[in-house]
């Protein structure tokens, strides 16, 4: 999404670029998300894509020689579906479908630009189709065929399927009976997580074991080839930076121009991810409060520390005495924290956060549920708009390693609470969600160097709550050809949503291959 934050039995809080949800229209406006209605329709693009014809193994040749056939899908966009091997280590007859949508270049074409919004589990198809002007600016749209795709496991591609809506409601919003942190509470969450994993296995089948980011990176290379591009041009946000970096490690010689905004550190463990993100969101909350207290109509008074104490007391209160919404659902601490985190992704949404706090402090849970529902992709009628929650879990569960030792989880929880005293308590014990997952992580979390790759641009925001700035610094340092662009400011990701300095650096890099001689410190 970014991270898509799963605060009940989630493994990690991975980076997410927030997409518009109909249930939170005001918040969507505040975040500056708009559907794509191009002012100028692009020139007529070919209805087929010729593959590069490069040499690959006999087993992969049927995939790399595909001719994509595009059809019109409105607003000047074209759609198609590609096929990839289910198992890249043993390509055979089993395949997965990869859904693509493209906005043909409106000017002189440089090539294709594949975009990923984050998650993991975010739909690149919807990102390009519904929010093209949020994903890319007019300059990139002029020079590139902007191609959105749903990675394996996600959305319109061969996708992970787990629960019906009522079951998903209970999984995401249900309140444990036992006291938080107790042995009984851990057991309760363990049973819920195991049931969820079993349902995913039953309803998804063999695909569930092949939704890892390495497989998705191999898919990227396939898409590059069948789109007819010798090198990959890629714009990845949040989790998309990890996908792009993974590609660069696997295919350094095929790196064209990779812009990675809101970077994840590939070498971090899931425990480190949660601790650093808890700190990031705690700091973002403090920044919001400083702004709120200096303005009008703030639901808090006193100092920032006073307001943080009020929020901490509010979370503790609903943890033991939930507030009932008009639809009968009960607002507990985890759902309230989701509602708090959602507007923290962009400073433009801070006024909406004040409105939510005002309502909850007055005993009204409805606005908080609207925010949490928007974050979780749940519509007002109780349906889920996509499978991003299920895909998020499935991908993270095989991209990291987890432990099932309560003693170790408690030790890690203490570190997280120390790092984020107000909200950290409600972001702990994330290993439970994946410790008993049907498939395990089999690789190793390590630095990504991508030796021999062309220059790769890494963008980091100094007060990004979801993918903290230290990760962008780390990734840029790890990459042999990494170049860092810093945005000094608030919010998750910076390109096309911060200032002209960032936009110029990214546009010049992607369109011309120009790499800043040094960090422009935007």
C-alpha positions as CSV (number, residue, x, y, z in Angstrom):
1,X,0.0,0.0,0.0
2,X,3.7,0.6,1.8
3,X,3.2,-0.7,3.9
4,X,-0.1,-2.3,4.4
5,X,-0.4,-2.2,8.2
6,X,-1.9,-5.3,9.7
7,X,-2.1,-4.7,13.4
8,X,-3.8,-7.8,14.7
9,X,-1.7,-10.8,13.7
10,X,0.4,-9.2,11.0
11,X,4.0,-10.1,10.4
12,X,5.4,-6.7,9.4
13,X,4.2,-3.3,8.5
14,X,5.4,-3.2,5.0
15,X,5.4,0.0,2.9
16,X,2.3,1.0,1.2
17,X,1.1,3.6,-1.2
18,X,-2.5,4.4,-0.2
19,X,-5.1,4.1,-2.9
20,X,-8.4,5.8,-3.0
21,X,-11.4,4.2,-1.2
22,X,-15.0,5.2,-1.7
23,X,-15.7,4.9,2.0
24,X,-13.5,7.8,2.9
25,X,-14.1,10.4,0.3
26,X,-13.0,13.3,2.3
27,X,-9.8,11.6,3.3
28,X,-9.1,10.7,-0.3
29,X,-9.4,14.3,-1.3
30,X,-7.0,15.3,1.5
31,X,-4.5,12.7,0.2
32,X,-4.8,14.2,-3.3
33,X,-5.8,11.0,-4.9
34,X,-7.7,11.3,-8.2
35,X,-8.9,9.0,-10.9
36,X,-7.1,9.2,-14.2
37,X,-9.0,11.2,-16.8
38,X,-6.4,12.3,-19.3
39,X,-6.8,15.8,-20.7
40,X,-5.3,14.5,-24.0
41,X,-5.9,11.1,-25.2
42,X,-2.7,9.3,-26.3
43,X,-1.8,8.6,-29.9
44,X,-3.1,5.3,-31.2
45,X,-0.8,2.6,-30.0
46,X,-0.2,-0.8,-31.6
47,X,-2.6,-3.5,-30.5
48,X,0.2,-6.1,-30.1
49,X,3.6,-6.0,-28.4
50,X,6.5,-7.8,-30.1
51,X,8.8,-9.6,-27.6
52,X,12.5,-8.9,-27.7
53,X,13.3,-12.4,-29.0
54,X,16.2,-12.9,-26.7
55,X,17.7,-16.3,-26.0
56,X,16.3,-18.1,-23.0
57,X,16.1,-21.8,-22.0
58,X,13.8,-24.1,-23.9
59,X,11.5,-24.3,-20.9
60,X,11.1,-20.5,-20.7
61,X,10.9,-19.9,-24.5
62,X,7.1,-20.2,-24.7
63,X,6.8,-17.5,-22.0
64,X,9.4,-15.1,-23.4
65,X,8.0,-15.4,-26.9
66,X,4.5,-14.4,-26.0
67,X,2.9,-11.8,-28.2
68,X,0.7,-9.6,-26.1
69,X,-2.6,-8.6,-27.6
70,X,-4.0,-5.3,-26.2
71,X,-7.7,-4.4,-26.0
72,X,-9.3,-1.0,-25.3
73,X,-10.4,-0.6,-21.7
74,X,-11.5,3.0,-21.7
75,X,-10.0,6.5,-21.2
76,X,-7.3,5.7,-23.7
77,X,-6.0,2.7,-21.8
78,X,-5.3,-0.7,-23.1
79,X,-5.4,-4.0,-21.2
80,X,-4.0,-7.5,-21.6
81,X,-2.9,-10.6,-19.8
82,X,0.5,-12.4,-19.8
83,X,1.4,-15.9,-18.6
84,X,4.3,-16.8,-16.4
85,X,5.5,-20.1,-14.9
86,X,4.0,-20.9,-11.6
87,X,7.4,-22.2,-10.4
88,X,10.4,-20.3,-11.8
89,X,12.8,-23.0,-10.4
90,X,11.0,-25.6,-12.4
91,X,9.0,-24.1,-15.3
92,X,6.5,-26.6,-16.6
93,X,2.9,-26.6,-17.7
94,X,1.4,-24.8,-14.7
95,X,1.1,-21.1,-15.3
96,X,0.0,-17.9,-13.6
97,X,-1.8,-15.0,-15.2
98,X,-0.4,-11.5,-14.9
99,X,-2.9,-8.7,-15.6
100,X,-1.6,-5.5,-17.3
101,X,-2.9,-2.1,-18.2
102,X,-1.0,0.6,-20.1
103,X,-1.4,4.2,-20.9
104,X,0.4,4.7,-24.2
105,X,2.9,7.5,-24.4
106,X,1.4,10.8,-25.4
107,X,4.6,12.2,-26.9
108,X,7.9,10.9,-28.2
109,X,8.2,7.4,-26.7
110,X,11.2,6.3,-24.7
111,X,9.9,2.8,-23.9
112,X,7.7,1.1,-21.3
113,X,7.7,2.1,-17.6
114,X,6.3,-0.5,-15.2
115,X,4.9,0.9,-12.0
116,X,4.2,-0.7,-8.6
117,X,2.4,1.1,-5.8
118,X,3.6,-1.0,-2.9
119,X,1.9,-3.3,-0.4
120,X,2.9,-6.0,-0.9
121,X,-0.5,-6.7,-2.3
122,X,-1.2,-3.3,-3.9
123,X,-2.7,-3.4,-7.4
124,X,-0.5,-1.8,-10.0
125,X,-3.3,-2.3,-12.5
126,X,-5.7,-0.1,-10.4
127,X,-2.8,2.3,-9.6
128,X,-2.3,3.0,-13.3
129,X,-6.0,2.8,-14.3
130,X,-7.5,4.8,-11.6
131,X,-4.7,7.0,-10.2
132,X,-2.4,7.5,-13.2
133,X,-1.9,11.2,-12.4
134,X,-0.9,10.3,-8.8
135,X,1.5,7.6,-9.9
136,X,3.2,9.6,-12.7
137,X,3.3,13.2,-13.9
138,X,2.6,14.5,-17.4
139,X,6.3,14.3,-18.4
140,X,6.5,10.6,-17.7
141,X,3.2,10.0,-19.4
142,X,4.5,11.7,-22.5
143,X,7.7,9.7,-22.7
144,X,6.6,6.3,-21.6
145,X,4.0,3.7,-22.1
146,X,3.1,3.6,-18.4
147,X,2.3,0.0,-17.6
148,X,0.5,-1.1,-14.4
149,X,0.5,-4.7,-13.5
150,X,-0.9,-6.9,-10.7
151,X,2.0,-9.1,-9.3
152,X,1.3,-12.8,-8.8
153,X,-1.1,-13.3,-6.0
154,X,-2.7,-9.9,-6.4
155,X,-6.0,-8.6,-7.8
156,X,-6.7,-9.4,-11.4
157,X,-3.7,-11.7,-11.8
158,X,-3.8,-15.2,-10.4
159,X,-4.6,-14.3,-6.9
160,X,-4.6,-15.4,-3.3
161,X,-8.1,-16.1,-1.9
162,X,-8.8,-16.9,1.7
163,X,-11.9,-15.7,3.4
164,X,-15.4,-14.5,2.7
165,X,-16.2,-10.9,3.8
166,X,-17.8,-11.9,7.1
167,X,-14.8,-14.1,8.0
168,X,-12.5,-11.3,7.0
169,X,-14.4,-8.9,9.2
170,X,-13.8,-11.2,12.2
171,X,-10.2,-11.7,11.3
172,X,-9.4,-8.0,10.9
173,X,-11.8,-6.4,13.4
174,X,-12.6,-9.2,15.9
175,X,-11.7,-8.6,19.5
176,X,-9.7,-11.3,21.4
177,X,-11.2,-12.5,24.7
178,X,-8.0,-12.9,26.7
179,X,-6.0,-10.0,28.1
180,X,-3.4,-8.5,25.7
181,X,0.0,-10.2,26.0
182,X,-1.2,-13.1,28.1
183,X,-0.5,-16.7,27.2
184,X,-4.2,-17.2,26.4
185,X,-4.2,-14.1,24.2
186,X,-1.2,-15.5,22.2
187,X,-2.9,-18.8,21.9
188,X,-6.1,-17.2,20.7
189,X,-4.3,-15.2,18.0
190,X,-2.3,-18.3,17.0
191,X,-5.4,-20.3,16.4
192,X,-6.9,-17.4,14.4
193,X,-3.8,-17.1,12.3
194,X,-3.5,-20.8,11.6
195,X,-7.2,-20.9,10.5
196,X,-6.6,-18.0,8.2
197,X,-3.5,-19.7,6.7
198,X,-5.4,-23.0,6.2
199,X,-8.2,-21.1,4.4
200,X,-5.7,-19.5,2.1
201,X,-4.1,-22.8,1.3
202,X,-7.5,-24.5,0.6
203,X,-8.8,-21.6,-1.5
204,X,-5.6,-20.6,-3.3
205,X,-3.9,-23.9,-3.9
206,X,-0.3,-24.3,-5.2
207,X,0.0,-20.6,-6.0
208,X,0.2,-19.8,-2.3
209,X,3.7,-21.2,-2.2
210,X,4.9,-19.1,-5.1
211,X,4.0,-15.5,-4.3
212,X,7.4,-14.6,-3.0
213,X,9.2,-11.4,-4.3
214,X,11.9,-13.4,-6.0
215,X,9.3,-15.1,-8.2
216,X,7.6,-11.7,-8.8
217,X,11.0,-10.2,-9.8
218,X,11.4,-13.0,-12.4
219,X,7.9,-12.0,-13.6
220,X,9.1,-8.5,-14.0
221,X,11.9,-9.7,-16.4
222,X,9.3,-11.6,-18.4
223,X,7.1,-8.6,-18.7
224,X,10.0,-6.5,-19.8
225,X,10.8,-8.9,-22.6
226,X,7.3,-9.4,-23.8
227,X,6.7,-5.6,-23.8
228,X,9.7,-5.5,-26.2
229,X,12.1,-3.6,-23.9
230,X,15.8,-4.6,-23.8
231,X,16.2,-3.1,-20.4
232,X,13.7,-2.6,-17.5
233,X,12.4,0.9,-16.7
234,X,10.6,0.8,-13.4
235,X,9.0,3.1,-10.8
236,X,8.4,1.4,-7.5
237,X,6.9,2.9,-4.4
238,X,7.3,1.5,-0.9
239,X,7.3,-2.3,-1.1
240,X,7.8,-1.7,-4.9
241,X,11.3,-0.6,-4.0
242,X,12.1,-4.1,-2.6
243,X,10.6,-5.7,-5.7
244,X,12.7,-3.4,-8.0
245,X,15.9,-3.9,-5.9
246,X,15.3,-7.7,-6.0
247,X,15.1,-7.5,-9.8
248,X,18.4,-5.6,-10.0
249,X,20.1,-8.2,-7.9
250,X,18.8,-11.0,-10.2
251,X,19.2,-9.2,-13.5
252,X,21.8,-6.4,-13.0
253,X,22.7,-6.4,-16.7
254,X,19.1,-5.7,-17.7
255,X,18.6,-2.7,-15.4
256,X,17.6,0.3,-17.4
257,X,16.3,3.1,-15.2
258,X,14.9,2.1,-11.8
259,X,13.5,4.8,-9.5
260,X,12.7,3.5,-6.0
261,X,10.7,5.8,-3.8
262,X,10.0,5.2,-0.1
263,X,12.6,2.4,0.2
264,X,12.6,-0.7,2.2
265,X,16.0,-2.0,3.5
266,X,16.3,-5.5,2.1
267,X,18.6,-6.6,4.9
268,X,16.3,-5.9,7.8
269,X,14.5,-8.7,9.7
270,X,10.7,-8.4,10.3
271,X,11.3,-7.6,13.9
272,X,13.5,-4.7,12.9
273,X,11.0,-3.5,10.4
274,X,8.2,-3.4,13.0
275,X,10.4,-1.6,15.6
276,X,11.6,1.1,13.1
277,X,8.1,1.6,11.6
278,X,6.6,1.9,15.1
279,X,9.1,4.7,15.7
280,X,8.3,6.3,12.4
281,X,4.6,6.4,13.1
282,X,5.1,7.6,16.6
283,X,7.2,10.4,15.3
284,X,4.6,11.2,12.6
285,X,1.9,11.3,15.2
286,X,4.0,13.8,17.2
287,X,4.5,15.9,14.1
288,X,0.7,15.9,13.5
289,X,0.1,17.0,17.1
290,X,2.6,19.8,17.0
291,X,0.8,21.1,13.9
292,X,-2.6,20.5,15.4
293,X,-1.9,22.3,18.7
294,X,-0.5,25.3,16.8
295,X,-3.7,25.7,14.8
296,X,-7.5,25.9,15.4
297,X,-10.1,23.2,16.2
298,X,-7.6,20.8,17.6
299,X,-9.2,18.1,19.8
300,X,-6.2,18.2,22.1
301,X,-4.7,20.8,24.4
302,X,-1.5,21.3,26.4
303,X,1.8,20.1,25.0
304,X,2.6,17.4,22.5
305,X,3.6,15.1,25.4
306,X,0.2,15.9,27.0
307,X,-1.6,15.0,23.8
308,X,0.4,11.8,23.3
309,X,-0.6,10.8,26.8
310,X,-4.3,11.4,25.9
311,X,-4.0,9.2,22.8
312,X,-2.2,6.5,24.8
313,X,-5.0,6.6,27.4
314,X,-7.6,6.5,24.6
315,X,-6.0,3.4,23.1
316,X,-5.8,1.7,26.4
317,X,-9.4,2.5,27.1
318,X,-10.9,1.1,24.0
319,X,-8.6,-2.0,24.4
320,X,-10.6,-3.0,27.4
321,X,-13.9,-1.1,26.8
322,X,-14.5,-1.0,23.0
323,X,-16.8,1.6,21.5
324,X,-19.8,0.2,19.5
325,X,-20.4,1.7,16.1
326,X,-23.8,2.1,14.5
327,X,-23.3,-1.0,12.5
328,X,-22.7,-3.0,15.6
329,X,-18.9,-3.5,15.2
330,X,-16.8,-2.7,18.2
331,X,-13.8,-0.4,18.0
332,X,-10.8,-1.8,19.8
333,X,-7.3,-0.6,20.1
334,X,-6.0,-2.3,17.0
335,X,-8.7,-0.9,14.7
336,X,-8.3,2.5,16.3
337,X,-4.6,2.4,15.6
338,X,-5.3,1.5,11.9
339,X,-7.6,4.5,11.7
340,X,-4.9,6.7,13.2
341,X,-2.1,5.4,10.9
342,X,-4.2,5.8,7.7
343,X,-4.1,9.7,7.7
344,X,-0.5,9.8,8.8
345,X,0.7,8.7,5.4
346,X,0.3,12.2,4.1
347,X,0.4,15.5,6.0
348,X,-2.5,16.8,3.8
349,X,-4.8,14.3,5.7
350,X,-4.0,15.6,9.1
351,X,-7.2,17.7,9.4
352,X,-9.2,14.5,8.8
353,X,-7.2,12.8,11.6
354,X,-8.4,15.6,13.9
355,X,-12.0,15.0,12.9
356,X,-11.6,11.3,13.7
357,X,-10.0,12.0,17.1
358,X,-12.8,14.4,17.9
359,X,-15.5,11.8,17.2
360,X,-13.8,9.0,19.1
361,X,-13.2,11.2,22.1
362,X,-16.9,11.9,22.0
363,X,-17.7,8.2,22.0
364,X,-18.4,7.8,18.3
365,X,-16.7,5.0,16.5
366,X,-18.1,5.5,13.0
367,X,-15.5,7.8,11.5
368,X,-12.7,5.6,12.9
369,X,-14.3,2.5,11.2
370,X,-14.6,4.5,7.9
371,X,-10.8,5.1,8.0
372,X,-10.0,1.6,9.0
373,X,-12.3,0.3,6.3
374,X,-10.7,2.5,3.7
375,X,-7.3,1.3,4.7
376,X,-8.4,-2.4,4.6
377,X,-10.3,-2.0,1.3
378,X,-13.7,-2.7,2.9
379,X,-16.8,-0.9,1.4
380,X,-19.7,0.4,3.3
381,X,-21.8,-2.6,2.4
382,X,-19.3,-5.0,4.0
383,X,-17.7,-6.2,0.8
384,X,-13.9,-6.1,0.2
385,X,-12.9,-4.2,-2.9
386,X,-9.7,-6.3,-3.5
387,X,-7.6,-9.1,-2.0
388,X,-4.8,-6.8,-0.8
389,X,-5.1,-8.0,2.8
390,X,-4.8,-11.6,1.8
391,X,-2.0,-10.9,-0.7
392,X,-0.1,-8.8,1.9
393,X,-0.1,-11.7,4.4
394,X,0.7,-14.4,1.8
395,X,3.7,-12.5,0.3
396,X,5.1,-11.3,3.6
397,X,4.9,-14.7,5.1
398,X,7.2,-16.1,2.5
399,X,9.5,-13.1,2.3
400,X,10.6,-13.1,5.9
401,X,11.3,-15.6,8.6
402,X,9.3,-15.7,11.8
403,X,9.5,-17.2,15.3
404,X,6.9,-18.9,17.4
405,X,8.6,-18.6,20.7
406,X,6.5,-16.5,23.1
407,X,9.5,-15.5,25.2
408,X,11.3,-14.1,22.2
409,X,8.1,-12.3,21.0
410,X,7.8,-10.7,24.4
411,X,11.4,-9.6,24.3
412,X,10.9,-8.1,20.9
413,X,7.6,-6.5,22.1
414,X,9.5,-4.8,24.9
415,X,11.9,-3.3,22.4
416,X,9.1,-2.0,20.2
417,X,7.2,-0.5,23.2
418,X,10.4,1.3,24.3
419,X,10.9,2.7,20.8
420,X,7.3,3.9,20.5
421,X,5.8,4.3,24.0
422,X,2.4,5.5,22.8
423,X,1.5,3.1,19.9
424,X,4.2,0.4,20.1
425,X,2.2,-1.9,22.3
426,X,-0.4,-2.3,19.6
427,X,2.2,-3.2,16.9
428,X,3.8,-6.2,18.7
429,X,3.6,-10.0,18.4
430,X,3.4,-9.7,14.6
431,X,5.2,-13.0,14.2
432,X,2.1,-14.8,15.2
433,X,0.5,-14.1,11.8
434,X,3.1,-16.1,9.9
435,X,4.8,-18.4,12.3
436,X,2.4,-21.3,11.4
437,X,1.9,-20.3,7.7
438,X,1.6,-23.2,5.3
439,X,4.8,-22.1,3.5
440,X,8.0,-20.8,5.0
441,X,10.7,-18.4,3.9
442,X,13.6,-20.3,2.4
443,X,16.0,-17.6,1.5
444,X,18.1,-15.1,3.4
445,X,17.4,-11.4,4.2
446,X,20.6,-9.7,3.1
447,X,22.0,-6.6,1.5
448,X,21.3,-6.1,-2.2
449,X,24.3,-4.8,-4.2
450,X,23.2,-5.4,-7.8
451,X,26.8,-5.4,-8.9
452,X,27.2,-4.2,-12.5
453,X,23.8,-2.6,-12.7
454,X,23.3,0.8,-14.3
455,X,22.7,3.7,-11.8
456,X,19.6,3.2,-9.6
457,X,17.8,6.2,-8.1
458,X,16.6,5.9,-4.5
459,X,14.2,8.5,-3.0
460,X,13.7,8.9,0.7
461,X,11.6,11.3,2.8
462,X,13.1,12.4,6.1
463,X,9.9,11.9,8.1
464,X,8.3,9.0,6.2
465,X,6.4,7.0,8.9
466,X,6.0,3.8,6.9
467,X,9.4,3.5,5.2
468,X,11.7,5.6,7.4
469,X,14.5,7.6,5.8
470,X,17.2,5.4,7.3
471,X,16.1,2.6,5.0
472,X,16.5,4.8,1.9
473,X,20.0,5.7,3.1
474,X,20.8,2.1,3.7
475,X,19.5,0.9,0.3
476,X,21.3,3.6,-1.6
477,X,24.5,2.7,0.2
478,X,24.1,-1.1,-0.4
479,X,23.5,-0.7,-4.1
480,X,26.8,-0.5,-6.0
481,X,25.2,2.1,-8.3
482,X,22.7,3.7,-5.9
483,X,22.1,7.4,-5.9
484,X,20.1,9.0,-3.1
485,X,17.6,11.9,-3.5
486,X,16.4,13.2,-0.1
487,X,13.1,15.0,0.4
488,X,13.0,17.0,3.7
489,X,9.5,16.7,4.8
490,X,6.5,14.6,6.0
491,X,4.6,11.7,4.4
492,X,5.1,8.4,2.7
493,X,6.9,8.6,-0.6
494,X,7.8,11.9,-2.4
495,X,7.7,11.7,-6.1
496,X,4.8,13.6,-7.6
497,X,3.6,14.6,-4.2
498,X,6.3,16.8,-2.6
499,X,8.1,19.5,-4.6
500,X,9.6,20.3,-8.0
501,X,13.1,19.4,-6.8
502,X,12.1,15.7,-6.3
503,X,10.0,15.6,-9.5
504,X,12.8,17.1,-11.6
505,X,15.3,14.6,-10.3
506,X,13.1,11.6,-10.9
507,X,11.8,12.8,-14.3
508,X,15.3,13.6,-15.6
509,X,16.6,10.2,-14.5
510,X,13.8,8.2,-15.9
511,X,13.5,10.1,-19.2
512,X,17.1,11.0,-19.9
513,X,19.2,8.7,-17.6
514,X,20.6,11.8,-15.8
515,X,21.8,11.0,-12.3
516,X,22.4,13.8,-9.8
517,X,26.1,14.4,-9.1
518,X,25.2,14.5,-5.4
519,X,22.0,14.3,-3.3
520,X,20.1,17.5,-4.2
521,X,18.6,17.5,-0.6
522,X,15.1,18.6,-1.9
